[in-house]
Amino acid sequence: MKRVAVFIDGNNFYFGLRKLYGKDKSLKNFDFQGFANFLAGEGKVVGIYYYNAQLDREFNPKKFKSQKDFFAKLREIPNFHLVLCKLLKRNITGTDKHYYIIKEDDINMAVDMVDGSADDNFDVAVLVSGDGDFVPAVRSVKRRNKKAENVYFDGSSSRSLKNHCDNSLALTKEILKDFFKD
């Protein structure tokens, strides 16, 4: 039985769902274990890795609390690894406005994929992201005779990433509908 590790770009996943469903669906009701099992097919899920950053408590205490509760729920899933990255506040020049960006999520994800393949922790890496920056990590995983699969939202995937992976799957409402708990 193939050992499958699922690597989820949390920010990409969140905004992909928002684009597909609007505010009708929430990550807090998403069954990540069931989703990972679906992606593994006949294989066995040996790890789910989810990359994101903690929101700024001062900026929006309600969203911060909601995310904190969501992260606590994720930590209850067997073999789930929540990787928290940096959240940087950036000022918009010439205004008193700002925005936030997540840093180190892609590099942490790539390193975990490469290290996991080098340490023989999995046979198949499922990358849930459409970001073409992962192509070098995918090539490294495959050089170690591991499979790499790409799961992405329509309209947000790099052709190069899909071409370098052994398989790819576009996420649709039809695929995702069974993973939302009411």
Secondary structure, DSSP 4 states (H G I P E B T S, - for coil): --EEEEEEEHHHHHHHHHHHHTTSS-GGGB-HHHHHHHHHTTSEEEEEEEEEE---TTT-HHHHHHHHHHHHHHHTSTTEEEEEEEEEEEEPTTSS-EEEEEESHHHHHHHHHHHHHHTT--SEEEEE---GGGHHHHHHHHHTT-EEEEEEETT---HHHHHHSSEEEEE-HHHHGGGB--
